[in-house]
């Protein structure tokens, strides 16, 4: 992946030298973290979209009342918001951990 690691093979061992954690390297890792977090948010929104489409199909097929559909859509939105908040919280905690110089 896009981590800046260059493995070397000497015939018996594969060596992966890991660069020192300089300030620039830490910022690169944080940037990668933000991309991964955004990918997870997008995936979660796609799941929400699929669930909403499924609920609307149930309403259209008259397997669910409008009130039940509205309640279910609200529940899906609450779940989505909760999980996005968890992703954001984990991302902020990991960013703080990465940028912390020990």
C-alpha positions as CSV (number, residue, x, y, z in Angstrom):
1,X,0.0,0.0,0.0
2,X,1.0,3.6,0.1
3,X,3.1,3.5,3.2
4,X,6.5,4.3,1.8
5,X,8.1,1.0,2.7
6,X,10.6,-0.7,0.3
7,X,11.1,-4.4,1.1
8,X,14.3,-6.0,0.2
9,X,15.0,-9.7,-0.4
10,X,18.5,-11.1,0.2
11,X,17.6,-14.7,-0.8
12,X,16.7,-16.0,2.6
13,X,15.0,-13.1,4.4
14,X,12.7,-10.3,3.4
15,X,13.6,-7.1,5.1
16,X,11.3,-4.1,5.4
17,X,13.1,-1.1,6.7
18,X,10.7,1.2,8.5
19,X,11.6,4.9,8.3
20,X,11.9,6.9,11.6
21,X,8.9,8.7,12.8
22,X,9.8,12.3,12.0
23,X,7.2,15.1,12.1
24,X,6.7,14.9,8.3
25,X,6.3,11.1,8.5
26,X,3.7,11.5,11.3
27,X,1.7,14.0,9.2
28,X,1.8,11.6,6.3
29,X,0.4,8.8,8.5
30,X,-2.3,11.1,9.8
31,X,-3.2,12.1,6.2
32,X,-3.6,8.3,5.4
33,X,-5.7,7.9,8.6
34,X,-8.1,10.6,7.4
35,X,-8.5,8.9,4.0
36,X,-9.2,5.5,5.7
37,X,-11.7,7.1,8.0
38,X,-13.5,8.8,5.1
39,X,-13.6,5.5,3.2
40,X,-15.3,3.9,6.2
41,X,-17.8,6.8,6.5
42,X,-18.7,6.4,2.8
43,X,-19.1,2.7,3.2
44,X,-21.5,3.3,6.1
45,X,-23.5,5.8,4.1
46,X,-23.8,3.2,1.3
47,X,-25.2,0.7,3.8
48,X,-27.7,3.4,5.0
49,X,-28.7,4.1,1.4
50,X,-29.3,0.4,0.7
51,X,-31.3,0.1,3.9
52,X,-33.4,3.1,3.0
53,X,-34.1,1.7,-0.5
54,X,-35.1,-1.6,1.1
55,X,-37.5,0.1,3.4
56,X,-39.0,2.2,0.6
57,X,-39.5,-1.0,-1.4
58,X,-41.3,-2.6,1.5
59,X,-43.6,0.4,1.7
60,X,-44.2,0.3,-2.0
61,X,-45.1,-3.4,-1.8
62,X,-47.5,-2.6,1.1
63,X,-45.6,-4.8,3.5
64,X,-45.1,-1.9,5.8
65,X,-47.1,1.1,6.8
66,X,-46.0,4.7,6.3
67,X,-45.6,5.2,10.1
68,X,-43.4,2.1,10.4
69,X,-41.3,3.2,7.4
70,X,-40.8,6.7,8.9
71,X,-39.8,5.1,12.3
72,X,-37.4,2.7,10.6
73,X,-35.9,5.4,8.5
74,X,-35.3,7.5,11.6
75,X,-33.8,4.4,13.4
76,X,-31.4,3.8,10.4
77,X,-30.4,7.5,10.5
78,X,-29.7,7.3,14.3
79,X,-27.6,4.2,13.9
80,X,-25.7,5.8,11.0
81,X,-25.0,9.0,13.0
82,X,-23.9,6.9,16.0
83,X,-21.5,4.8,14.0
84,X,-20.1,7.9,12.2
85,X,-19.5,9.5,15.6
86,X,-17.6,6.4,16.7
87,X,-15.5,6.5,13.5
88,X,-14.7,10.2,14.1
89,X,-13.9,9.6,17.8
90,X,-11.6,6.7,16.9
91,X,-9.9,8.8,14.2
92,X,-9.3,11.7,16.5
93,X,-7.9,9.5,19.3
94,X,-5.6,7.7,16.8
95,X,-4.5,11.1,15.3
96,X,-3.6,12.3,18.8
97,X,-1.7,9.1,19.5
98,X,0.3,9.4,16.2
99,X,1.2,13.0,16.6
100,X,2.2,12.5,20.3
101,X,6.0,12.6,20.6
102,X,7.3,10.3,23.3
